[in-house]
Every structure is written in C-alpha cells, then in structure tokens.
C-alpha cells in the first residue's frame, strides 16, 4: 500500500515537472524583430554643452508661490531661444499658465492625429546640508568624467534639451512632419503640474485636439536590476499610480501628564493605535494587471529559476509574489501602498495634548480608487472618534494605455531599432507625472525616456550627484529624432 502511494506521488511529481518544463519552453519571446535604425550624426559635445547651460538656471518650483524663481524660468526661456534658433523660427511658441511652454509644429496632413512630446523645466531643491557632498556643484552645469552633472541633468532637463535638439536637427534637414507635433514643457511638474500641464491639456482640449499618443518622462532602460534578466530592459509606463493623502484628526480633553486617562484613550494613544493598524493591515497585493503583463513579457527573456517561476505563475505565483513584496519598488507595483508621512501632537512634556493629527499617503494602484482607500482606512482604524478626510489634491490612477495599440508598438519598435538586444516591456510608473493631465485627449500615454540606469544610479534621482552620461544624452536625442520620423511614416490610426 505504501509503495503504491509513493509511486503515485512520484508519478504526480513527474507529471507536474513535465507540465512546468513544457509550459516554460513554449513561452516564446514577445520581442519585436525590427531592423536597426540608420546611424545618425549627433553633436554629443554640443548637446552636452546645451544641457550644462540649462542646468545653471535654478528653476525650482513652489507649491504656494507661482512666481518663485520666475526670473530663472524666464532666463531659461531666453536661453532656449538662443540655443535652438531653428525651432523658434519654425514652431509656434505659446506661454501657458505663466511659465510653461507649448510648441506647435504643424503637420502636412490635417487629418492625421497629432502627437505630444513632454518634459518639464522645473527641478526639486537640494536637500539642505548636502551641498558639500556633491562631486560637482548642483547648479554649476559641470561636464567631467564623461557626464553632465547637476540638478535636472536626469530629471528632467535632459529630456527637454534632447527633444529640442532632435527637432532642431529635423528642421535643419528639411523634414516636415505628417502629423502636427506638440512639445509641452511644464514649469511646475514637481509640485503637481496644475498651473502648467493641466492648463496646456485644457487649452488643447478647447481647440478640439485629440492626440494619437503622448510620451513623457517615466521609466528607464535598466541594467542588472531584475535578477535573472541579463539584457537591459526598457520599461514603458502604460499608466501611473494615483495619489491620496488621508488626514486623520482626533480631539480629546487636554490634561496634566501626572493624571493620564485610561490606556489607549488619549489623543496620542488613539492616533498611535490607528496608525499602527493602518501600517499592519495594508491593502492586499496581487500579481494582476500591468505587473502580470510585464512579467509575462519578461519571462521568456530570463534565465534559470526566474524564467521557470515567471512562466508558471499558476504554480509559483505565491512564491514570486512573496519575494516581490520584499522590495520597495516591486512591492509598489503589486498594491496600493500605505505611507505614514506626517504626525503632529503635543508641545510640552507635562501636558496631554487635546488634538493629534496625522497624514497617511496612499499611492493608488490602477484598478483601485480613492473611495475604496478611504473606506479601507475607516474600516481598519474602527474608531469613530477619529475624523477622516481626503486631501484636496487627491486623484485616482489614470487609465491604462493599451499595449496592443499601434502607438505602443511604434514606441516599442523605435526602442528596439535603436537599442539592439534591449528587452521592451510594459510597466507601471509608481510616481506621478504631468502626463496624467492629458488623459481626456489621448488614450495612449506612455511614460518612458531612454535614460540608462543601474541599481547604484537610482539614489541620484531627486538625490545627490544627479548626472547623465554624455553618450546617453546623445541616445536621447536619437530616440526622439527617430520617434518623430517613425510617427510620420506610420499609417493614420
């Protein structure tokens, strides 16, 4: 009897192993096979010089004061006019929302749906006290060791300069786009884009513009970040997370610290318990939507157990998910995240405060909504004495752009033609971009720029020693140049 059971278990194991092996092997590559793009002569040093000059303008945006550093933005505008004369002689330039720029390059075919390339002029400030740790002064626009250094070198003046350089080159060559090409350069992306990109989107919508596609900053060409994937991966953000900050407030009678109330009934006690519950009982994670499609696309390109596991999520899904939840960035792809960000209570050691306040920021996964998050908070804290409300700047995730669309395949083909051997896959932008404001006038919004990044480079983003390789900067120019050319030759949707 025992022998028969063991034989049955062995047969079952062999059958399962065979099913896993067959399923792994039949998952063929989903990568497009396209010819290499023709070589393009790019003045690398000239482009690097233009970016270095743009970095020297301290275009730091402000939540509260639209005029903060306005003179720096205006100096940047004058600089762009000087350095890109053909763009400014050929394209129409409009100022929107005070400091944002909209360029229009009319196409030869009025029936062709236009396209929009985006970047932003503004940058985040330097963290106080870190200036001396930079290898090059953050606003010096220094070129050394094959890099352009400084705040904005990566985020996002490299894209802005590269787009203008690509258009400058195309104009100089006599190229005429078939469809109208728009360039939108917001001045307040780092603080929400409400004065810039949102107003540009409203303006275009008022003119009856419907865009074929939008491409904005976002995901990158990563190298060596995903274990088991040897080639570089170009991840195209087909959506981004929404955002909502939930404000919590509890009021009690203040008192003297020598006579505290029963345990857990003070303002700080109740708030602490609520925050602990929210931190412990986070919204569920799942391998669904964009994350599932991304791993399906990457699986055939992987080696070792990674390929086996991702090709057989029906069996290994729980194991893979558990591993992904251990990493901050991969965990963020699987769930609406909870971040305890602000707490205020008390002002003296011997006084029990009568009010405790806190802010919890949620980054909302496509498929979830702010209303669901607010209900989750209410159910989880289970304390009616704590008042809840959503901050006014909350927004749900924008729609997911379809990967089967001609526009996605156009971007995909452009990447594959310029970066041979690079794996292309859809992914989720876990931060926010200006592109979300254009959802009403385009179904195809992509968040990608071909900035090359390894794991050690990621802390430079909004951090210290931001830089971009001069060789990579030239690749950005080539990408936008080829993308515009490819869009002009593509059939009308």
Buried (B, 14 or more C-beta within 10 A) or exposed (E): EEEEEEEEEEEEEEEEEEEBEEBBEEBEEBBEEBEEBEEBEBEBEEBBBBBBBBBBBBBBBBEEEBEEBBEBBBBBBEBBEEBBEBBBEBBEBEEBBBBBBBBBBBBEEEEBBBBBBBBBBBBBEBEEEEEEEBEBBBBBBBBEEEBBBBBBBBBBBBBBBBBBBBBBBBBEEEBEBBBBBBBBBBBBBBBBBBBBBBBBBBBBBEEEBEBBBBBBBBBBBBBEBBEBBEBBBBBBBBBBBBBBBBBBBBBBEEBEEEEEEEEEEBBBBBBBBBBEBBEEEBBEBBBEBBBBBBBBBBBBBBEEEBBBBBBBBEBBBEEBBEEBBEEEEBBBBBBBBBEEEEBEBBEEEEEBBBBBBBBBBBBBBBBBBBEBBBEBBBEBBEBEEBEBEBEEEBBBBBBBBEBEBBBBBBBBBBBBBBBEEBBBBBBBBBBBBBBBBBBEBBBBBBBBBBBBBEEEBEEBBBBBBBBBBBEBBBBBBBBBBBBBBBBBEBEEE
